[in-house]
Amino acid sequence: MRDSKRIQVSFTSSQWKLIEQFKGEFGESDAEVVRNIVLSWLSEKSFISDTIKKRIGLR
């Protein structure tokens, strides 16, 4: 990933326990799981499609 951005985030132990339950479903590494959760949330809330529509002038 040449154009990737690394960030540091902190989770409480209970948040991390919840996130760890998604290993295997959302990815294998911690980074994959967290990245895919964020992208899924953005998609669910329509942020991704709304942004694309604005960029191509549909809104």
C-alpha positions as CSV (number, residue, x, y, z in Angstrom):
1,M,0.0,0.0,0.0
2,R,2.0,2.9,-1.3
3,D,-0.5,5.6,-0.7
4,S,-1.6,4.5,2.7
5,K,-1.9,6.6,5.8
6,R,-1.1,5.2,9.2
7,I,-3.0,6.5,12.2
8,Q,-3.0,5.5,15.9
9,V,-6.3,4.9,17.6
10,S,-7.1,3.9,21.1
11,F,-9.9,1.6,22.2
12,T,-11.1,0.6,25.7
13,S,-10.7,-3.0,26.6
14,S,-14.4,-3.7,26.1
15,Q,-14.3,-2.0,22.7
16,W,-11.3,-4.1,21.7
17,K,-13.0,-7.3,22.8
18,L,-15.9,-6.5,20.5
19,I,-13.6,-5.7,17.6
20,E,-11.6,-8.9,18.1
21,Q,-14.8,-10.9,17.5
22,F,-14.8,-9.8,13.9
23,K,-11.4,-11.3,13.1
24,G,-11.9,-13.7,10.3
25,E,-15.1,-12.0,9.1
26,F,-13.7,-8.5,8.4
27,G,-10.1,-9.5,7.9
28,E,-7.2,-11.3,9.5
29,S,-5.1,-8.5,10.9
30,D,-6.1,-5.8,13.5
31,A,-5.6,-3.1,10.8
32,E,-7.8,-4.9,8.3
33,V,-10.6,-5.4,10.8
34,V,-10.6,-1.8,12.0
35,R,-10.4,-0.5,8.4
36,N,-13.2,-2.7,7.2
37,I,-15.4,-1.8,10.1
38,V,-14.9,1.9,9.4
39,L,-15.6,1.5,5.7
40,S,-18.7,-0.6,6.4
41,W,-20.0,2.1,8.7
42,L,-19.4,4.8,6.2
43,S,-21.2,2.8,3.5
44,E,-24.1,2.0,5.8
45,K,-24.6,5.7,6.6
46,S,-24.4,6.5,2.9
47,F,-21.4,8.8,3.3
48,I,-19.6,7.0,0.5
49,S,-22.4,7.1,-2.1
50,D,-23.4,10.7,-1.2
51,T,-19.8,11.9,-1.6
52,I,-19.5,10.2,-5.0
53,K,-22.8,11.6,-6.1
54,K,-21.7,15.1,-5.1
55,R,-18.5,14.7,-7.0
56,I,-20.2,13.7,-10.2
57,G,-22.8,16.4,-9.8
58,L,-25.9,14.3,-9.1
59,R,-26.7,16.2,-5.9
